[in-house]
Amino acid sequence: MTTIHAVDVHDVRFPTADTGDGSDAINRGDYSATYVELRTDGPHTGAGFTFTNGRGNEITCAAVRALADHVVGRSLDGIAAEPVEFWRSLTADPQLRWLGPEKGVIHMATGALVNAVWDLRAKAAGLPLWRLLAEMPSDEIVANVDFHHISDALTPDEATTILDNGRKGYAERLALVEREGFPSYTTSVGWLGYPDDKVRALTRGAYAEGWRAMKMKVGGDLEDDVRRARIIRAEIGTDALLMMDANQVWDVDQAIAAMARLAEFAPYWIEEPTHADDVLGHARIQRAVAPIRVATGEVAANRVIFKQLLQAEAIGVMQIDACRVGGVNEVLAELLLAAKFGVPVCPHAGGVGLCELVQHLAFFDYLRVGTSLEGRMVEYVDHLHEHFVDPVRTSGGRYLLPTAPGYSAAMKPESVARFSFPDGPVWR
């Protein structure tokens, strides 16, 4: 029986602001990870993290340390036997809960710990996380979901039915992704801080490499957005998808007006057109800009926000993030909600290690929950993969199935040492 004996927390930051990587209408930061290692009395170490944007990563690290007592001393078998009880010990701490509840820094810290536990569970099973979940009995998956506050939209019985139906055609879907991989799109071409010549060169290169779906950042000067959209569309032609991402910068009326101007470039979706918590605002934008889809979710605080977005018919694409919410358990709830409402899931990635994590979630969703590739893509950003023990692999614009046991979350020790803040050599 594996028991968790200690939680090690590392403040790891990469100086991405220097090159404009990750820049958008609001953010220009140093991609960072609150990186967690669960030390055990067994042969495996559980690795997990949450993603931040530089300053403030120390706050998330402190939140992980504050929650660590709920993890230390737990056995892996005990967690697996009562997963919701374990999850609620973190999300419903009678004092720390006040700092959320179930949102913000405290919830992201919960996600880092929960992700590390799932990495440990998958390693102990000798399976990549996607396969551990995809081959799990339906009732066991459902037992990992906290239905509190979402049972009016999704019941355990409905979730079980979705998962049972996901067994039909499983072998054929698995053979397909083993052979062809999972559709993806790249955001590496269109960061807001890139000059036009770099946008053009990156777009041309990505198209030559096989990418047929690309995303650009918008939300700066509108005429600049138009000019950059014209550059990208000219390079990719009319056969490829172009998505746009405003990173919440617009008011509702601004978003509607801006998309009327940008509609000439046939955007497939507009992502985060307004404040992440404005469910009714998203619904109004979706009605106004259709057939352009509204996409959001990368900073949706919890499963309850997703429930409302779906109930209000506010989104045509649901984006999940592996680290913003309370880890794998809450992502399971979100995937099942999307399947219930018939909305395709296109996970948010990029940052530090998000591609490594969400690939598992996307493959699981296709194999057991959503069961369709129509309208499904996983974001890809070509940054920082070299720092991971099991980095994401792509070919021809598609993610390839990860095969190593675990959640692909483990960082190379030398990278942790070099980029640790403030004492790593990069930051001295």
Secondary structure, 3 states (H helix, E strand, C coil): CCEEEEEEEEEEECCHHHCCCCCCCCCCCCCEEEEEEEEECCCCCEEEEEEECCCCHHHHHHHHHHHHHHCCCCEHHHHHHCHHHHHHHHHCCCCHHHHCCCCHHHHHHHHHHHHHHHHHHHHHHCCEHHHHHHCCCHHHHHHCCCCCCCCCCCCHHHHHHHHHHCCCCHHHHHHHHHHHCEEEEEEEEECCCCCHHHHHHHHHHHHHCCCCEEEEECCCCHHHHHHHHHHHHHHHCCCCEEEEECCCCCCHHHHHHHHHHHHHHCCCEEECCCCCCCHHHHHHHHHHHCCCEEEECCCCCCHHHHHHHHHCCCCCEECCCCCCCCCHHHHHHHHHHHHHHCCCECCCCCCCCHHHHHHHHHHHHHHHHCCCCCCCCEEECCCCHHHECCCCCEECCEECCCCCCECCCCECHHHHHHHECCCCCCCC
